[in-house]
Amino acid sequence: MRTRMIMRKRWLTTIPILVVVIASLFLIQLPYFTMSPGAALELSPIVQVQGGYRDEKGKLMMTTVRTDRATLFSYLYAQLSPTTDLVPLQQILSPNEDVNQYFKRQEAVMKDSQQTAIIVAFQKANVPIQVINKGAVVTEIIPGMPAEKLLKAGDVITAVDGEKVENAEELISALRGRSKGEKVELSLLREGSPMTITIPLAPFPTEWQIKGEGQKVGIGIYSPATEREVIPSKKVNFKTEHIGGPSAGLMFTLELINQLTPGDLTKGYAIAGTGTISMDGTVGPIGGIQHKVVGAKRKGAAIFFAPDNPPLPGERSNYEDAVEANKRLNLGLKIIPVKKLDDALNYLSSLPPNGER
């Protein structure tokens, strides 16, 4: 009897310890993100053009990467999963940026990608659209550069040395060819209030230099966006709550063109893809494509558009990474390399209707 009472007391003492241990596995956060396959989302319900054509027999899909703050449990799970990666926070977050600010920045970049997709699609479809550019938006700052102390994400730069800047390209052009230590005067809007700052130029970190092109200098803004007002002749509605990042640009553009023009780009196929879109139709690289092909396959995609423009000369392209993941995981997708929007459109125009050969 005494032995039973002792064992019962020990068990009652052990239960709280087990609860604490189990809770710690799921609640203690580590300085990592876990990245795994996210959803592949059909775009027809997400992107809607007022009065647009709705004749799709197949579907166009955007793909996402699931990004979560790592816990002890997910950290251990990632060690065993072939489709989950661990990424240190400092590789994802900008300087002085917390996780909530990161996700807000991703939502802002998503908005910019939607606007660019609307402009490119309306122009490609020869449908009227008005665009009013208002400046260059600071989206991310390179650590150790002058901008780190003087600029903030969300600042809208409107002039350099008194010369008006209407878009991101004009900002880059205004700073090109400057020398180390040279100072420039920036006019900008911060949360709607005008201000002027003087900022020096400095060499970019080694990893940002391009071999054979000499020392590159700047103020330290990475991939600025354009602040603009877009007035399409047909109303466009996006339902992308809680989805961030610029990587759906290509697929947004294709869906918009499909609704702006008669016919059916899909030809009855389930088509997924990824890639940013630029005003000139260039399809840019993104992160996590090895996860996106898995998400696409899980949702029944047969064809996957992958950007074929490397981030830097000599680096692997998204297309190469997608082909490798497709083979390694035996997904059976048809991976299509895309450098420009026209590459995707030409491929789709050449497809026979699904079921025909």
KOLDOSE-194346 format. One record per atom (N, C-alpha, C): residue in one letter; x, y, z. Coordinates in pm, whole numbers, padded with zeros to 5 digits, always signed. Layout:
aXYZ...
This chain:
m+00083-00121+00000m+00000+00000+00000m+00086+00125+00000r+00188+00123+00084r+00279+00237+00092r+00351+00258-00041t+00389+00143-00103t+00458+00152-00233t+00369+00217-00338r+00241+00181-00337r+00147+00241-00433r+00133+00392-00412m+00127+00432-00286m+00114+00575-00257m+00238+00652-00303i+00356+00592-00285i+00479+00657-00329i+00479+00670-00481m+00438+00562-00550m+00436+00566-00698m+00335+00669-00748r+00220+00677-00675r+00118+00774-00716r+00170+00917-00700k+00239+00944-00590k+00296+01077-00568k+00399+01111-00676r+00482+01012-00709r+00582+01035-00814r+00515+01066-00948w+00409+00992-00977w+00338+01014-01104w+00274+01154-01107l+00214+01192-00993l+00154+01325-00986l+00259+01435-00999t+00380+01408-00952t+00489+01505-00966t+00541+01509-01109t+00537+01394-01175t+00591+01384-01312t+00502+01453-01414i+00369+01448-01392i+00276+01504-01490i+00305+01652-01520p+00320+01739-01420p+00351+01879-01451p+00480+01896-01529i+00579+01812-01496i+00706+01820-01568i+00686+01786-01715l+00607+01680-01742l+00580+01641-01881l+00505+01752-01955v+00410+01813-01886v+00334+01923-01949v+00427+02037-01988v+00519+02071-01896v+00614+02179-01925v+00703+02144-02042v+00752+02018-02046v+00841+01975-02154v+00769+01979-02288i+00646+01924-02291i+00570+01922-02416i+00536+02065-02461a+00495+02148-02366a+00463+02287-02401a+00584+02360-02456s+00702+02333-02398s+00824+02401-02445s+00858+02363-02588l+00825+02240-02627l+00852+02197-02765l+00778+02283-02866f+00659+02329-02828f+00574+02403-02922f+00574+02555-02899l+00618+02599-02783l+00606+02741-02751l+00739+02816-02753i+00849+02751-02722i+00978+02820-02720i+01024+02847-02863q+01043+02973-02895q+01082+03011-03031q+01233+03021-03043l+01284+02974-03155l+01427+02974-03184l+01457+03081-03288p+01584+03123-03302p+01618+03229-03399p+01625+03178-03543y+01519+03107-03584y+01511+03052-03720y+01369+03066-03771f+01357+03067-03904f+01230+03042-03970f+01233+02900-04023t+01118+02833-04023t+01105+02710-04101t+01035+02745-04231m+01085+02691-04340m+01025+02715-04471m+00988+02580-04532s+00863+02569-04572s+00811+02444-04625s+00710+02473-04735p+00667+02371-04810p+00569+02396-04917p+00442+02461-04865g+00402+02567-04933g+00278+02634-04898g+00168+02595-04994a+00069+02680-05005a-00046+02650-05090a-00018+02687-05236a-00085+02616-05323a-00095+02656-05464a-00240+02701-05483l-00260+02828-05509l-00393+02887-05505l-00442+02922-05645e-00560+02872-05679e-00620+02906-05808e-00648+03055-05812l-00609+03120-05920l-00615+03266-05925l-00749+03322-05970s-00828+03244-06037s-00956+03296-06087s-01045+03355-05977p-01054+03292-05858p-01133+03355-05752p-01060+03468-05680i-00927+03473-05694i-00846+03571-05621i-00831+03701-05698v-00816+03691-05830v-00798+03808-05916v-00922+03822-06003q-00991+03935-05990q-01116+03952-06065q-01119+04087-06135v-01139+04081-06267v-01151+04201-06349v-01299+04225-06377q-01344+04345-06347q-01485+04379-06369q-01518+04364-06518g-01619+04281-06548g-01658+04260-06686g-01560+04177-06765g-01468+04110-06697g-01366+04032-06766g-01418+03899-06818y-01342+03838-06909y-01376+03706-06962y-01350+03601-06854r-01442+03504-06843r-01430+03399-06741r-01445+03263-06809d-01360+03237-06907d-01377+03117-06989d-01274+03008-06959e-01207+03015-06846e-01101+02918-06818e-01157+02777-06803k-01098+02684-06877k-01132+02543-06861k-01029+02474-06770g-00911+02533-06765g-00810+02485-06671g-00796+02587-06559k-00675+02601-06506k-00655+02701-06401k-00511+02747-06396l-00496+02874-06363l-00365+02933-06336l-00353+02945-06184m-00236+02907-06130m-00218+02905-05985m-00092+02979-05943m-00104+03059-05837m+00012+03116-05772m+00059+03017-05665t+00187+03020-05634t+00242+02928-05535t+00305+03006-05420t+00302+02949-05302t+00353+03016-05184t+00448+02925-05107v+00527+02988-05021v+00611+02915-04927v+00556+02941-04788r+00539+02836-04710r+00494+02854-04572r+00615+02892-04487t+00607+03008-04422t+00716+03059-04339t+00667+03077-04197d+00728+03002-04105d+00688+03007-03965d+00810+03028-03876r+00788+03092-03763r+00894+03103-03663r+00919+02964-03606a+01045+02923-03602a+01078+02787-03558a+01060+02771-03407t+01002+02658-03368t+00998+02615-03229t+01090+02494-03214l+01106+02445-03092l+01188+02326-03072l+01134+02208-03154f+01000+02195-03154f+00941+02084-03229f+00967+02097-03378s+00938+02216-03436s+00955+02232-03580s+01103+02227-03619y+01191+02269-03527y+01335+02258-03553y+01374+02111-03569l+01326+02027-03477l+01358+01885-03484l+01293+01821-03607y+01170+01863-03637y+01101+01809-03754y+01176+01841-03883a+01230+01963-03890a+01302+02007-04011a+01427+01922-04036q+01486+01866-03929q+01604+01783-03946q+01572+01655-04022l+01445+01613-04014l+01405+01486-04073l+01329+01501-04204s+01273+01620-04228s+01187+01640-04345s+01268+01682-04468p+01247+01613-04582p+01318+01652-04705p+01260+01778-04770t+01145+01826-04720t+01081+01943-04782t+01069+02061-04686t+01144+02060-04576t+01142+02171-04481t+01284+02220-04457d+01304+02351-04468d+01436+02411-04447d+01433+02500-04323l+01550+02511-04260l+01570+02605-04150l+01654+02721-04201v+01606+02843-04177v+01677+02962-04223v+01696+03056-04105p+01820+03096-04073p+01841+03190-03962p+01766+03320-03984l+01715+03378-03877l+01638+03502-03886l+01714+03612-03956q+01846+03623-03928q+01924+03733-03984q+01936+03727-04136q+01908+03609-04195q+01911+03598-04341q+01781+03650-04403i+01678+03667-04322i+01547+03708-04371i+01512+03850-04330l+01538+03884-04205l+01499+04013-04152l+01598+04122-04190s+01548+04242-04215s+01634+04358-04235s+01686+04405-04100p+01791+04490-04098p+01842+04543-03972p+01731+04615-03893n+01729+04592-03764n+01633+04656-03672n+01488+04623-03706e+01466+04509-03774e+01332+04469-03814e+01293+04346-03733d+01171+04347-03676d+01124+04227-03607d+01036+04145-03702v+00988+04032-03652v+00914+03940-03738v+00785+04004-03788n+00714+04077-03702n+00590+04142-03744n+00615+04246-03854q+00724+04323-03838q+00759+04422-03940q+00795+04355-04072y+00858+04239-04064y+00894+04163-04185y+00768+04126-04263f+00669+04072-04193f+00548+04031-04261f+00471+04152-04316k+00475+04266-04247k+00413+04388-04299k+00485+04434-04427r+00618+04423-04426r+00694+04461-04546r+00657+04370-04662q+00638+04241-04634q+00601+04148-04740q+00464+04182-04798e+00373+04227-04714e+00241+04268-04763e+00252+04392-04852a+00342+04486-04815a+00361+04607-04896a+00421+04572-05032v+00515+04478-05034v+00577+04437-05160v+00476+04364-05247m+00387+04289-05184m+00280+04223-05258m+00193+04326-05330k+00159+04435-05262k+00078+04540-05323k+00148+04597-05446d+00278+04622-05435d+00354+04675-05548d+00352+04577-05665s+00365+04448-05635s+00366+04349-05742s+00231+04341-05812q+00122+04360-05736q-00012+04362-05796q-00028+04480-05890q+00021+04597-05845q+00010+04716-05931q+00089+04697-06060t+00210+04643-06048t+00291+04621-06168t+00223+04522-06260a+00167+04416-06204a+00097+04316-06285a-00020+04379-06360i-00095+04466-06293i-00208+04533-06359i-00159+04616-06477i-00055+04695-06455i-00003+04781-06562i+00043+04698-06680v+00126+04596-06652v+00182+04514-06760v+00072+04441-06835a-00025+04386-06762a-00133+04310-06826a-00222+04399-06912f-00263+04515-06858f-00349+04605-06935f-00279+04654-07061q-00150+04687-07047q-00076+04733-07165q-00061+04621-07267k-00034+04499-07220k-00018+04385-07312k-00149+04355-07383a-00260+04373-07312a-00390+04344-07371a-00448+04463-07446n-00370+04575-07450n-00416+04697-07518n-00548+04749-07461v-00559+04744-07328v-00676+04798-07258v-00631+04925-07185p-00705+05035-07197p-00661+05164-07140p-00633+05157-06989i-00527+05229-06948i-00491+05238-06807i-00411+05366-06786q-00433+05432-06673q-00358+05553-06638q-00268+05523-06519v-00142+05567-06528v-00045+05542-06421v+00020+05674-06381i+00013+05707-06251i+00075+05829-06200i+00183+05788-06100n+00310+05804-06141n+00421+05768-06053n+00450+05882-05955k+00480+05847-05829k+00497+05949-05725k+00632+05945-05655g+00718+05847-05688g+00848+05841-05624g+00896+05698-05607a+01012+05682-05540a+01071+05551-05518a+01060+05514-05370v+01005+05396-05342v+00982+05353-05204v+01099+05270-05153v+01146+05302-05034v+01248+05221-04968v+01180+05097-04911t+01218+04979-04962t+01157+04855-04914t+01250+04777-04822e+01380+04783-04848e+01476+04709-04767e+01610+04782-04769i+01680+04776-04656i+01806+04848-04641i+01920+04749-04617i+02032+04769-04684i+02147+04678-04672i+02225+04710-04545p+02250+04611-04461p+02323+04634-04335p+02459+04698-04358g+02493+04795-04271g+02625+04858-04276g+02637+04972-04374m+02535+04997-04453m+02538+05104-04551m+02480+05233-04489p+02510+05350-04549p+02463+05477-04492p+02312+05484-04470a+02235+05422-04557a+02089+05427-04544a+02040+05365-04415e+02120+05277-04355e+02077+05208-04234e+02045+05306-04121k+02120+05417-04115k+02101+05513-04007k+02009+05629-04044l+01990+05651-04174l+01920+05772-04215l+01784+05750-04280l+01761+05630-04334l+01635+05602-04402l+01557+05493-04330k+01428+05485-04360k+01342+05382-04303k+01261+05316-04414a+01231+05189-04395a+01143+05121-04490a+01010+05197-04496g+00963+05223-04617g+00840+05300-04635g+00863+05443-04676d+00985+05494-04658d+01017+05629-04707d+00997+05635-04858v+00940+05746-04905v+00919+05765-05049v+01013+05876-05096i+01114+05841-05175i+01212+05939-05225i+01155+06006-05349t+01149+06140-05345t+01085+06215-05454t+01184+06297-05537a+01307+06317-05487a+01407+06394-05563a+01546+06361-05512v+01645+06370-05604v+01787+06355-05572v+01858+06481-05619d+01918+06552-05525d+01987+06679-05555d+01896+06774-05632g+01770+06777-05591g+01675+06870-05651g+01611+06822-05781e+01661+06710-05835e+01604+06655-05959e+01493+06556-05924k+01376+06576-05983k+01259+06495-05950k+01282+06348-05979v+01237+06262-05889v+01242+06116-05905v+01099+06064-05901e+01055+06000-06010e+00917+05953-06017e+00902+05803-05996n+01011+05727-06010n+01001+05582-05995n+01134+05523-05950a+01134+05394-05923a+01255+05328-05873a+01368+05334-05974e+01337+05318-06100e+01440+05320-06204e+01511+05455-06209e+01436+05565-06193e+01496+05699-06195e+01586+05720-06073l+01550+05663-05958l+01636+05673-05840l+01768+05601-05865i+01760+05480-05917i+01881+05403-05946i+01969+05477-06045s+01907+05534-06149s+01982+05609-06251s+02049+05733-06191a+01978+05802-06099a+02031+05925-06038a+02153+05897-05950l+02162+05776-05896l+02273+05742-05808l+02386+05668-05880r+02360+05625-06002r+02460+05550-06078r+02578+05640-06117g+02699+05585-06110g+02818+05658-06154g+02874+05752-06050r+02821+05752-05929r+02872+05839-05822r+02997+05777-05761s+03065+05856-05677s+03191+05813-05618s+03178+05791-05468k+03265+05707-05416k+03271+05681-05272k+03292+05812-05196g+03210+05835-05092g+03222+05955-05010g+03142+06073-05061e+03099+06068-05185e+03016+06176-05240e+02883+06181-05164k+02832+06301-05142k+02707+06317-05070k+02596+06362-05164v+02476+06311-05140v+02361+06351-05219v+02249+06398-05126e+02168+06488-05176e+02054+06538-05100e+01928+06468-05149l+01858+06404-05056l+01735+06333-05090l+01615+06408-05034s+01517+06432-05119s+01387+06482-05074s+01295+06360-05063l+01224+06350-04952l+01142+06231-04933l+01019+06260-04848l+00927+06165-04851l+00809+06167-04766l+00820+06053-04666r+00808+06086-04539r+00809+05983-04434r+00676+05988-04362e+00597+05883-04381e+00462+05878-04326e+00382+06003-04367g+00404+06047-04491g+00330+06159-04548g+00390+06295-04524s+00492+06304-04436s+00552+06434-04405s+00679+06455-04487p+00695+06571-04554p+00815+06596-04635p+00936+06624-04548m+01051+06578-04592m+01177+06607-04524m+01291+06594-04623t+01406+06650-04587t+01525+06644-04671t+01642+06595-04587i+01720+06501-04643i+01838+06452-04573i+01957+06454-04668t+02076+06464-04611t+02199+06450-04690t+02263+06319-04650i+02298+06239-04750i+02349+06105-04724i+02471+06076-04810p+02577+06018-04752p+02697+05985-04831p+02681+05852-04903l+02763+05833-05006l+02767+05705-05076l+02886+05625-05024a+02869+05494-05018a+02974+05406-04967a+02977+05279-05052p+03090+05206-05050p+03096+05081-05125p+02998+04977-05069f+02935+04904-05158f+02850+04794-05115f+02935+04684-05054p+02878+04602-04964p+02953+04488-04910p+03005+04398-05023t+03107+04322-04992t+03173+04238-05093t+03075+04150-05168e+02979+04091-05095e+02886+03997-05160e+02794+04067-05259w+02788+04200-05255w+02703+04275-05348w+02782+04326-05469q+02914+04308-05466q+02996+04351-05577q+02994+04247-05689i+03002+04292-05813i+03003+04203-05928i+03144+04199-05985k+03201+04080-05991k+03339+04063-06034k+03360+04121-06174g+03466+04200-06187g+03501+04256-06316g+03433+04388-06348e+03346+04437-06260e+03273+04562-06287e+03321+04678-06200g+03431+04658-06126g+03481+04766-06041g+03399+04779-05914q+03444+04868-05826q+03377+04884-05698q+03243+04957-05714k+03138+04894-05666k+03004+04950-05677k+02972+05026-05548v+02924+05151-05562v+02889+05231-05445v+02743+05272-05451g+02688+05306-05335g+02549+05350-05329g+02515+05395-05188i+02386+05420-05165i+02344+05461-05032i+02297+05343-04947g+02267+05230-05015g+02234+05109-04941g+02089+05067-04941i+02016+05101-05049i+01877+05057-05063i+01875+04934-05152y+01807+04829-05106y+01796+04708-05187y+01659+04703-05255s+01660+04693-05387s+01539+04673-05467s+01425+04768-05431p+01445+04900-05451p+01336+04995-05423p+01216+04969-05514a+01098+05005-05465a+00975+04992-05544a+00930+05131-05588t+00826+05136-05670t+00772+05264-05717t+00640+05293-05648e+00630+05410-05589e+00503+05456-05532e+00421+05516-05647r+00304+05461-05670r+00226+05506-05785r+00077+05494-05759e+00003+05571-05837e-00143+05558-05840e-00179+05495-05974v-00251+05386-05969v-00287+05312-06091v-00438+05322-06110i-00479+05369-06227i-00622+05388-06256i-00658+05309-06382p-00692+05180-06366p-00729+05100-06484p-00870+05133-06532s-00895+05113-06660s-01026+05141-06716s-01129+05037-06676k-01083+04922-06629k-01170+04818-06574k-01126+04793-06430k-01218+04791-06338k-01183+04772-06197k-01125+04633-06174v-01018+04629-06095v-00953+04502-06062v-00955+04483-05910n-00992+04363-05869n-00997+04333-05726n-00909+04213-05695f-00821+04227-05595f-00736+04117-05548f-00783+04075-05410k-00796+03946-05389k-00828+03891-05257k-00707+03812-05206t-00610+03885-05153t-00484+03822-05113t-00451+03851-04966e-00551+03855-04881e-00526+03882-04740e-00428+03779-04683h-00333+03831-04604h-00236+03747-04533h-00139+03675-04625i-00129+03720-04749i-00027+03666-04840i+00067+03780-04874g+00198+03756-04865g+00294+03863-04890g+00399+03826-04992g+00481+03925-05025g+00592+03902-05117g+00557+03935-05261p+00661+03949-05347p+00641+03989-05486p+00635+03874-05585s+00643+03749-05536s+00672+03638-05626s+00555+03593-05713a+00434+03644-05688a+00320+03605-05770a+00302+03695-05891g+00395+03788-05913g+00379+03886-06020g+00351+03826-06156l+00428+03726-06196l+00408+03663-06327l+00269+03602-06337m+00229+03525-06236m+00102+03454-06243m-00017+03551-06234f-00004+03659-06155f-00107+03763-06154f-00125+03819-06296t-00013+03848-06361t-00017+03907-06495t-00086+03815-06594l-00054+03686-06589l-00116+03590-06681l-00266+03580-06656e-00307+03577-06529e-00450+03569-06498e-00524+03693-06545l-00463+03811-06525l-00525+03935-06571l-00539+03936-06723i-00436+03896-06794i-00443+03892-06941i-00553+03796-06984n-00566+03684-06914n-00667+03584-06949n-00808+03641-06933q-00827+03729-06833q-00958+03788-06813q-00981+03912-06899l-00874+03972-06948l-00887+04092-07030l-00902+04061-07179t-00873+03939-07219t-00875+03902-07361t-00963+03779-07382p-01027+03769-07499p-01110+03650-07525p-01023+03527-07541g-01084+03410-07522g-01008+03286-07532g-00968+03236-07394d-00887+03132-07393d-00847+03069-07267d-00700+03032-07273l-00618+03106-07200l-00475+03076-07198l-00446+02938-07143t-00529+02887-07053t-00496+02761-06985t-00511+02639-07075k-00596+02648-07177k-00623+02535-07268k-00668+02409-07194g-00719+02426-07070g-00765+02311-06994g-00662+02249-06903y-00544+02309-06892y-00437+02255-06807y-00435+02323-06671a-00382+02254-06572a-00356+02312-06440a-00212+02364-06443i-00197+02496-06440i-00067+02559-06461i-00031+02643-06338a+00081+02612-06278a+00130+02688-06164a+00259+02758-06204g+00308+02845-06116g+00433+02913-06146g+00466+03018-06042t+00575+03087-06067t+00621+03190-05975t+00714+03284-06049g+00750+03395-05985g+00841+03492-06045g+00787+03633-06031t+00876+03727-06004t+00836+03867-06000t+00812+03916-06142i+00745+04029-06154i+00724+04089-06286i+00770+04234-06282s+00847+04273-06383s+00892+04412-06397s+00812+04482-06505m+00822+04614-06508m+00744+04692-06604m+00774+04655-06748d+00897+04607-06774d+00931+04569-06912d+00900+04422-06940g+00833+04355-06847g+00795+04216-06867g+00900+04115-06822t+01011+04161-06767t+01113+04068-06718t+01059+03992-06597v+01085+03862-06594v+01043+03776-06483v+01164+03753-06393g+01154+03800-06269g+01268+03797-06179g+01268+03679-06084p+01386+03650-06025p+01401+03535-05935p+01332+03557-05801i+01302+03445-05737i+01233+03446-05607i+01302+03345-05515g+01256+03336-05392g+01311+03240-05299g+01218+03121-05280g+01277+03007-05242g+01199+02890-05203g+01131+02815-05314i+01187+02818-05435i+01118+02751-05545i+01111+02600-05524q+01207+02543-05449q+01204+02399-05422q+01081+02361-05340h+01028+02456-05263h+00905+02431-05189h+00782+02455-05277k+00791+02550-05366k+00675+02586-05448k+00639+02476-05547v+00739+02406-05602v+00706+02297-05694v+00633+02185-05621v+00667+02163-05495v+00597+02060-05416v+00452+02101-05394g+00429+02226-05355g+00293+02275-05335g+00211+02267-05463a+00275+02298-05576a+00205+02292-05705a+00163+02149-05738k+00253+02055-05716k+00221+01914-05744k+00107+01866-05656r+00108+01905-05529r+00003+01862-05437r-00135+01910-05481k-00139+02023-05554k-00267+02078-05601k-00298+02037-05745g-00224+01941-05796g-00258+01885-05927g-00201+01957-06048a-00105+02046-06030a-00046+02116-06145a+00029+02018-06234a+00023+02043-06364a+00099+01963-06461a+00216+02042-06517i+00202+02176-06521i+00301+02265-06580i+00342+02368-06476f+00472+02401-06474f+00521+02498-06376f+00616+02596-06444f+00582+02727-06438f+00669+02831-06492f+00772+02872-06387a+00901+02867-06424a+01009+02900-06330a+01098+03009-06390p+01129+03114-06313p+01217+03221-06364p+01353+03165-06404d+01403+03213-06516d+01532+03166-06566d+01634+03279-06573n+01617+03381-06489n+01714+03491-06477n+01785+03476-06343p+01916+03443-06341p+01988+03424-06214p+01989+03553-06132p+01990+03542-05998p+01997+03661-05912p+02121+03746-05942l+02235+03680-05962l+02361+03745-05996l+02432+03661-06102p+02516+03724-06185p+02589+03647-06287p+02665+03531-06224g+02653+03415-06287g+02724+03297-06238g+02647+03215-06137e+02537+03269-06082e+02457+03194-05985e+02354+03108-06058r+02304+03008-05987r+02200+02921-06042r+02069+02997-06054s+01993+02963-06157s+01862+03026-06174s+01756+02944-06100n+01641+03007-06077n+01527+02934-06019n+01490+02813-06104y+01499+02828-06235y+01465+02717-06325y+01552+02596-06296e+01681+02617-06280e+01772+02505-06252e+01738+02440-06118d+01706+02523-06017d+01670+02468-05886d+01537+02392-05893a+01444+02442-05973a+01314+02375-05987a+01330+02240-06056v+01411+02237-06160v+01437+02110-06230v+01500+02008-06137e+01596+02054-06055e+01663+01964-05960e+01564+01909-05859a+01479+01995-05801a+01381+01951-05701a+01277+01859-05764n+01234+01890-05884n+01136+01808-05955n+01188+01666-05975k+01317+01655-06008k+01378+01524-06029k+01402+01452-05897r+01457+01524-05799r+01493+01463-05669r+01370+01410-05597l+01259+01484-05606l+01138+01444-05534l+01040+01367-05623n+01081+01341-05747n+01000+01262-05840n+00858+01319-05854l+00851+01450-05882l+00721+01518-05887l+00650+01501-06022g+00727+01488-06129g+00666+01469-06260g+00607+01594-06323l+00648+01712-06276l+00602+01836-06337l+00677+01866-06465k+00614+01940-06555k+00684+01992-06673k+00730+02133-06636i+00860+02152-06618i+00915+02281-06575i+00951+02363-06698i+00896+02483-06707i+00916+02570-06824i+00999+02692-06782p+01115+02714-06847p+01196+02832-06814p+01135+02959-06872v+01134+03066-06790v+01074+03192-06832v+01167+03307-06797k+01210+03382-06897k+01289+03503-06875k+01203+03628-06886k+01105+03622-06975k+01015+03735-07000k+00871+03685-07002l+00778+03776-06980l+00636+03742-06987l+00603+03675-07120d+00662+03725-07229d+00633+03669-07361d+00673+03523-07371d+00773+03478-07295d+00811+03336-07297d+00694+03251-07249a+00628+03295-07142a+00513+03221-07090a+00396+03226-07187l+00369+03346-07242l+00258+03360-07336l+00280+03279-07463n+00403+03278-07514n+00433+03200-07634n+00417+03051-07608y+00461+03007-07491y+00446+02864-07458y+00298+02827-07451l+00218+02912-07384l+00075+02881-07371l+00004+02882-07507s+00043+02973-07593s-00021+02979-07725s+00012+02856-07809s+00127+02793-07782s+00168+02677-07859s+00108+02545-07806l+00047+02551-07687l-00009+02429-07628l-00134+02385-07704p-00146+02257-07734p-00274+02208-07787p-00374+02201-07673p-00504+02210-07700p-00600+02193-07592p-00578+02063-07519n-00599+02062-07389n-00574+01943-07307n-00658+01826-07359g-00593+01714-07381g-00661+01597-07436g-00632+01578-07584e-00577+01684-07649e-00541+01675-07790e-00391+01668-07803r-00341+01602-07901r-00197+01594-07929r-00173+01606-08078
